[in-house]
């Protein structure tokens, strides 16, 4: 084996290295206990707000700034891993080597390079990339370097972009790899002992992953500190201070962390994460995929609850509550249903140290536990209809990446379960409930939706048919808003829910189920939010207007007195008076914009003299001066206009995204451009799967109720006779 050589052409860098041989790379591998320990350690120590203040993370960010690399856009790989863990997401699964070493990187916040040593040509060199030099990322895509970036290379190519952000596809670890070079990256500010501790932990985890023999190991560092590096670093000190520098002054420190640091259309995932945390909607927990609903988001959910609950009660539906634990024998009673949910079920197997005689499912949905009771309660047509609803939580242990509100392992919802004597009655209720959901999205959340029916492939597990309200978000993805299912007689036959009709004949009942979830909050956030944060429709906003008095010592009492009078005058609305004096008016303006409050009412000494206020709309940022005498009339008019404007704006966005594809060429182009595609389809599930495979995930969202009178086109994919038009998109 060739001898390792290292060269440094830049300063403030060093790394630990381990060269091992005889490794075995395999796909299937798990270090569950070690992963749980690392995840807990990370979540106990860090939040997304305080991570940048960690000395290790901070030192790498400063290093990146010194090379004109923005670390908030070009993430250091170790920080990216830690951020995923904080957000409740899993780490990527590659193979036993990469997965094990990613845990080391996350625990120590040190980037690591994993290199197939047979692909290395010559010495390992830390240098600046050359202008237009190519770097081949994992997966094969090529990055053209600007000429400023720090990189790690051999004599022929870049093997790590940044220090380090991305490994090279040309040197990646594969199942053919036998000799492995592990690089533990560090800045010059990090102590040797810290690096050595990371090396020790690396060897410990590697031993669990594969047999190996160490050929070489050590720590090497640069002693270069060029004038160029110093000058560049000096020029970026102001940039770095946006997230890291402590000012001592409370207002200045808050300014650095209060606002969003990314734009919605440039880095949606980071934008969404910052919005839900900085607007005080949710927080992550040590339970992967589960979030805390903070009071602000729960107040939004309570408004949705009241809206739906009032309509259900008026219609004759009654609330109840059933157990959250479901015996396995019940869950498996309806075949299609259990097949649809089994992969996502969380099971209770023990009570203390004693094993249960039968596993209990933690409620993924309540059909089975409720229908056992329904079978006992229903005997005659006089017992029908039975219409019950419960507000509760459910658990579905999905293994897709968790996205707060949109896709979490535990979420909140209501689930209605009803029983009828006839199919006609059941069918009528399906559409009645679906209309309630349309009203909730359009009238409450200002989110336009399309009503339709799911294809056989996409319908609810065990349903006769499923209807839904669907929408399309500004990020190029569709999302299901809520569903109303006709269960037919599938469950009544499985659970023995039968009755004697008026003629004394035994009949199986017709059933429905329906639900709206806390996903609706996430839909609203994405639909209306902007680069300043949340934008809340007035009908759903916990605070409809905030009064911000502009306080000076001489006029303090007079301004606050008038602000209190205005709040009292607007008692029909939810109004907050922000009289905090430890924050500047500007800081408070930013905070309430971030939290999406529809109206901001500003009142200063000059306004007091002129008997007026300045009102600022959150949706358009438009300002207007309103006389004291007109406030009570103007505020409701503005709130009403904001509600309408948000709906109209969202509707235009959706309509502009819909493409009617007449052939496969148009379909493929629309899919590539992240459009909402309307196209003729044959109705075959096999054809649906073929479309999904060819477009990397584009699938049917619904068959819109509004269909053309006559279908002129063939199926957009297979060319067979079409049976309806369908909406297709990539979706959450």
N, C-alpha and C positions, 0 to 999 in steps of 0.2 A: 504493500500500500504506500502511495506517495506521501511525502512529508508535508504537513500543513505549513503554509506561509501566510503572513498577514502584512498588509501595508495600509497606512493611514495618510490620506491626502487632505483631510479636514481635521479640525480640532474638536474638543469637547465630546469625544466619543470613546467608548470602549466596549468590549463584550467578553462574556464568558463563552467558552466553547467546549463541546464534548464530541469526539469522533468515535463512533462505535461501529462494530462490524458484526455480521451474522444475525441481523434482525429478521423477524418474520412479520410481514405486513398482512393484515387481514381486515375484512370489512366488519364482520360481526364481533362486537366487543363492548363491554360495559364496565365502568368503574363507578357504580351507583353510589356507594358510601363516600368515596373520595369526592365525587361531584357534589353530593349533598353538603359535605363539609365546606367545600370551596364556595358554593353558592350562599350558604348561610353566613360565612365569614364576610363575603363581599357585601351582602345586603345589610348585615349588622353595622358595617363601617361606613357605607356610602349611600348617598342619594345622587340623583342627576344634578342637583344644585351644588352639593359640596365636593363632587368628584374632582373638579378642576383645581380645588385647593390642596389636594393631596400632593405632597412634595415630589413623588415619583412622576405622577401625571404632569404636574406643572413643569418639571425639568424637561420632559420630552416635548411639551408644547412650545417652550421657549426655544428648544433646539430647532423645531420645525419653522418657527417664525424667523429664525436667523438664516434660513435658506429660502425665504420668501414662500414658504408653504403654510397655508392656513390650516391648522390642526382641527378646526371645527368643521372643515369641509373634506380635507384629506385626513381621515381619522388614523391615529396610531393604532395598530392592530390590537394591542393589549387593552387600550381604552375602549375600543369597539366591543371587545369581549365582555368587559366589565359592564358596559352600558346595557348590553343585551340581558345580562343576569339581573341587573337592577330593574329592568323593565318587565321581568317575569318571563322572558323568552328563553328557549333552550339554545345551547351552542350547536354549531353545525356538526353533523356526523360525517366524517370522512373515512377514517380507519383508526385502528388501535393506536398508532404512533401519534398522528396529528391530534386525535381526541384527547389523549393523555397529556400531551405537552401544552394543549390549549388551557388545561386546568392550571398548569404551572404559570402560564402567562397571565391568566386572570387573577390568580392568587397574589402574585408579586407585582402586577401591573407593569411587567417588563415585556416588550415585544420579543418574539422569538422567531428564528428562521429555521425551517426544517428542509434540509437539502440532501437529495440523493447524491452522495459524494462522487459516484462514478461520472456524473455529469459536469463536475467542476474541472475547469481547465486553468491550471496555474495557481497564482496566489489569490487569496481573498482580499479585496481592496475596498476601503471605504472612501468614497470620492463624490464629487458633484457629477450629475449626469451631463452629457453633452447635448447641445441643441439639436433637436430632432432625432435624438437617439431613441431607438425602439425598446420598449419593455413589453414582454408577452405575459399578460396576467393569467392566473389560473382560469382555465376555460378556453383560452386561446385568443381573446381579444387583445389588441395591440394599443399601447399608450405611446404617444409621441411626447418626449420630454421637452421642456422649455429651455433647459440648460442651467437652471438654478437648483434643482432638487438634489438633496442628499440621496445616495443610493449605495448599495453593497453589490459588488460585481466580482467576476473573475477576469481572466485575461481576454475573454471573448464577449461577455454579455452581462447584463444586469441580472442578478439573482434575487435581489430584494429591492423593491421600490420604496423609497423613504428609509426610515430607520426604526421600525419597518412598518409599512402599510400593507404591502401585498407581496406574496411569494410569486416566483416565476413558474409558468407552466413548463418551462424547459428543464427545471431542476426539481420538480415536485416529487413527493414520496408516493410511489405506486407499489403494487403487489410484487413488482420485480425488484424493488429496492432491497439491497443486502447490507450496504454500508451507508451510515447516516451521519451527517454533520449537523449538530444542533448548535445554533448561535443564540446566545442570551444577550440581547442588546441592552446597552446602558449609556447614559450620558456621563460626562466627566464628574458631575456633581454627586453621583450615587456611590455610596461606600462599597469597597471591595467585598466586605463581609456580607452585605445584602445580596450581592451577585452570587457569592459562594453558597449562601443559603438556598438560593434558587437552583443552583447546580445540584446540590444535595437532594432537593425535593424532586428534581428532574430525574435523577438516577433512581430514586425510590419508586416513582410512578412508572418509569420505563421498565423496571424489573417486573412489575405486575402485568405489563402489556406484552412483553416479548423477551426471549432469551437474548443476551448480547454480551460482547466483550469490549471493554474500553481500550481504544488504541492510543488516544491522546486526550488531554483536557487541560484547561488553564484559563487565565484571564489576561487579555492584552488590551492596551490602551494607547491613545494618541497623545503626544506631547505638543501638538501644534496648537497655537492660538494666534491666528493671522489677524492683521489689521482689518482685512476685508470682513472676516467673521465678526469682529468686534463692531465694525461700522454698521453692518446689516442688522445685528442684534439690537444696537442702539436705536436704529430707525423703527424697529418693531416693538419697542417697549410700550408705546402707547396702545398698540393693538392688543398686546398681551394683557394689559391692565383691565381691559373690558371685562374679563372673566376672573382674573386672578389677583389683581393688586388690591390690597386692603387700604382703604382711605382713612379709616378712623372715624370719619363723619358718617353717621347712620344713613343720612339721605343719599350720600354719594355711593355708599356700599350697596344700598338697595337698588339704585339706578342700574348698577352693573348686572344684577341678577334678575330684575323684575321683568324687563321686556324680552320679546322673542329675539333669538340671535340668528334665525334662519328664515328664509322666505318659503311660503307654502308651495310654490310651484318649482322651487329649486331642490328642496329636500323635505318632501312631504312627511316621511316617517318621523324625522326629528322634530318638524314643526308640530305634528300631532302630539308627540310626547311632551313637548314643552307646554303646549296649550293646556292639556289636561292637568298638568302639575302646577304651572304658574297661575292658572286661573282658579286654582284651588278646587278642582272637580274631583280628583282621585289621587290615590297614592298606591304604590306597589307594596307587596307584602312578601314574607319569606315563603309563602305557598305559591309555587310556580303557577302562573296563569290566573291567579285570583287577585282582585283589587279591593281597595277600600273605597266605598262611595262616601265622599266627604259631604258635609251638610249642604253645600251649594248644589252639587249634582243630585243629591237625594231630594232636595226641594223641587228640582225640575221633574224628577220621577214622580213625586207626589202629585204634581199638576197633571201629568199624563194619567196617573191612577184615577184621580177624581173625574177627569174627562170621560174615560172609558167606563168607570164604575157607575157614574150617574146614568149613562145610556143603558148599560146592562140592567140596572135595577128598574129603570123605567119600562124596559121591555119585559120584565118579569123574571129575570135571572136572579138567583139568590146566592149569597156568599157562604162558603163553608171552609173547612180545613181537614185534610187527610194526612196521614203519617208520611214522613219523608223517607222511611225505610220500606223497601218492597221485597218480600221473599222471592228467591230465585224461581220457585215453582210458579209463582204468579206471573213474573216477568216473561217467562218462556211460554205462556199459554197461547199467545198469538204469534205464529211463526214469522211472518214478514216483519212484524213489529220488533221482535227481539233481535232478528238478524240486522236490522237497521241500527240498533242501539248498543248491542253487545260490545263492540270495540271501544265505546266511550263510557262504559259503566264503571263507576267506582264502587268497590265492594267492601262491606264490613264483614270480617271473618271471625273476630274475637271480641269478647266482652271481658275486659281486664286480661287475665292470662288464660281464660277459658275459651276454647274454640266453640263457635256456635254450631248447632246441629244443622243449620241451613244458612247459606250465605244470604246477606241482605244487601240489595242494591241501594245506593244513595240516589234518591229520586232523579232520574234523567227526564222524566215526564210521568204523569199520574194515571194514564189510562188504566193500567192493570190493577192498581190498588183501589181505584174508585169503582171499577166495574165489578169487582167481586161483591161490593156492597150493593151496587145497583141490581145485581141478579137476585139479591135477597129482598130488596125493597119493592121491586116491580112484579105485580101479579096479574093486574087487570088493566084494560084500556083506561080505567078511571084513575090509574096512577100516573098517567101520561098527559102532557109532556112533563119530564123531569129536567129542570134546567139549573145546573149548579156551576159555580165559579169559585176558584180560590186564587188568592194572591200569595205567592211564595217564591222560594228560590229553587233552582235545579242545578245539578252538577253533571256536566258532560266532559269526561276526561280526554279532550281532543289533544292530538299531538301536533297540530298545526301551530304556527307562531301565534301567541296570544296578542291581541290588540285590545286595549281597554275599551269597554263598552261594546265594541264590535264583535269580538270573539274572545271570550274568557271561559275558563273551566267552570266557574260558578257565575250564574247571572240571575237577575230578578225578572219576574214576569207575572202575568195572570194566565190561568188556563181554564177555559170554559169547557164543560163536558155535559152534553145534553142528549136526551133520549126522546124519540117521537114514535108515534104509531105508524106514520106513513112517510114514504120517501118524499112526497110533495112538501110536507111541512118541514122536513129536514133540509131540503134543497133551498127553500125560501129563507130559512134562518142563516144558512151559509152566506148568502148574499147580503142579508141584513147586517151581519157582523162585519163583513168585509167593508161595507159602507161606513161603519163606525170607525174602522181603521183609516179609511181614506180621509175622513173628517179630522181624525187626530193628527195625521201627517200634514194635511193641507191647511186646515183652519187653525191648528194649535202651533205646529212646528214650521209652517210656511214652506213645507217640502212637497213639491208636486209628485204624484205617484201615478203609476199605470196599473189598472186592475186587470187581472187575467187568471188563467188556469195553468198549473204546472203540467209539464209533460209527464208521461208515465215514469220516465227515468228519474225525474226530479221530485215527484210527489212524496208526501210524508209516508214513512214506513208503516204499512198496514192500512193506508187510507184507500177509499173508493176513488176519490179525486181530491185534489188540493187547489184552492184558490189563494191568491196572494196580491199584495200591493208591492210594486217594485219601483225603484228609482235609480237614477244614474248620477254618480257623484262627479265633481269637477276634476278629480284625480284620474279619470278614465276607467273607473270600475263601477259595475252595477252592484246593487245590494237589495236584498229582500227586506221589506219593511215589517210585514206581519202576515200571518197566514190564517185561513179559515178552512178547515178540512171537513169534507163529507166522508165519514167512516163507513157508510153503507151498513151492511149487516155483518161485516167481518168480525168485529169484536163481540157483537151480541151472540153470534153463534159460538165463538170461542169461550165465552164466559157464561153462556146460558141465560142471557137477558131476554126473556120471552114474556108474553102476556096473552091473556084471553081476550079476543076482540068482541064486538057487540053480538056476534053470532055464536060466541062460545068456543071459537076455534083458536088454537095455539098459533101465535105469530112471533117471529123474531123482530126485535125493535130496530129502528133506524137511528143512527147516532152521528153526532158531530163533535168536533173539538176545535178550539181556536185559541190564538195567543198573540200578544204583543209583548215585547221585551225591552230591557234597558238598552238594547242595540239602537233603539230609536234615538237615544241621546247622542250616540256617536254619529249617526246619520246627519243629525242637525248640525253638530259641530263642524263636520267636513263640508256640508253643503254651504253654510253661510260664513264660516270663519275666514279671516284674512290675515295679513302680515302683522297686524296689531294684536291679534288674539281672537277670542270668542266674538261672535255677533249673534245676540239672542233676539228672537222675535218677541215682542212685548207680551203676547199671550202666554208664553212659557217662562218668561224671565222671573226669577225669584225677586229681583229688584227692578222695577220698571223705570225708575228715574233716581238719580243721585244729585243731591244739592251740595255743591262745593263752594263754601264761602271763602273768599280771598281775604285773609286776615292780616290787618296791620294793628299795631298796638293802640293807636289813637281811636280807630273806628271799630275795634274788635266787638265790643258789646252791642253796638247798634246793628252791625252786619249779622251777628249771630241771632239777635232778637228777630230780625226780619226773616232770616232763613228758617227759624222755628215757625213763624207765622205762615210761610209758604208751604212748609211741610204739612201743617195742620189743614191748610186750605185744600191740599191734594190728598186728603185722608182716604178718598175712594180708591187710591192707587197704592202700590207698594213702593214707598219712597224712603230712601236712606239719606240722612244728613251726616256728611263727613266733616265733623268739626275737629278732627285730630290736628294738633298744632305742632307735633314733632316732625311732620312731613310738609314739604312745600306743595303749593297748589299744582304745579306742573307734575310732580311725582304722583299726586292723587289722580290727576287727569289720566295719566298713563295706566295706573292700576285699574281704574274703572273701565277704560277702553279694553284692557286685557280681559276683564271679566265679562265683557259684552253687554253692559247695561245700556238699554236702548236710548235713554236721554240723559244728558248731563246738564244741570242747571247751574250756571256760574253767577255768583253774586259778590261784587266788590264794592268799595267805597264810592267809586264813581257811578256804578249802577244804582246804588242807594240814593245818590243825589238826583239821578235822572228817573227814579221810580221805574226801574226796568231790570230784567235779567237777560243773560245771554244763554240761549238753549242750543246745545250741540247734539246732532243726531249721530248715533253710532254707525248706522248703515251707510251713510254718505259723507260723514264728517262735516256736513253743512251746518253753518251757524246762523242764528237769527236773533234779533233783539225783540223781546216781548215785554210790553208794559205790565206792571203789577196787576192792573185791573183785568188783563186778558189771559193771565196764566191759566186759570181754571178751565177756560175754553180751549186754549191752544194746546195744552199738554195731551188731552185725549185725541185731538185731531191729528197731532204728530204721531202718537203711538199707533193709531189706526193706519196712517199712511206708511209707517215703517213696516208694519205687518204685511200690508199689500205689496209694498215695493220688494221686500225679500222674496215673496212668492213669485212675483213677476220676473225678477232677476233670475231666480233658480229655474223657472220654466223656460226662459229663453236659453239658458245654458244647456238644459236637457234637450230641447228641440234642436238646437244647433249641433248636438252630438249624435243625433239619430241619422243613420245612413241606410237608405233602402238599397240593398245589394241584390242585383238581378242575376248575377252569375258568380262563379267562384273567384274570378280575378278581382271583382269589386269587393267581395266578401273578405278575401285575404288582405287586401290593401286596407280596408276599414279596420280589420282586426289588428293589423300592424300599427295603425294610427290611434288605437285605443278608443274606438267609437262604439256607440250603441247600435247594433246592427239589426235591422228588420229584414227578414228574408223568408221566402217560401220554403217549406220543409215537408218531407214525406211522412213524418211521424214515427220513423223507426228509431229505436234506442241504439241500435248498432250504428246507424248513420250519425246520431248525436255524438257517440263516442269517437267516431272517426274524425269528426270536425274538431272535437276537443284535442285529439292527438296531433292533428295537423297544424293547429294554431296555438299550441302550448297553453291550453287551458280555457279557451273561449267555449262557453256552454250556454244552453238555453236558460233564460231567466223566467219567461212565462209566455203563454199563448194569449195575446191581448184579447179582451172581450170584443173590442172593435176590430172587425175583420172586413176585408174587401168583399163586396157582394159576389164577385166571381174571381177565382184564382186563375190568372192567365199563365203564370210561370211554373216551371218544373222545380223540383227540389234543388236548392242552390248547391248542394254537395253531390248527390248521387245521380241527379237527373231524372228520377222517377216522378210519378204524379204527386203533386203536393196536396196535402190535406188542410193546411192552414199556414198562416204567417206566424213566425215566432220572433221574439226578441232574443238576441245573442249578445254576450259580452263576457269579459273576464269579470269575476265577481268576488266579493268577500264571502 
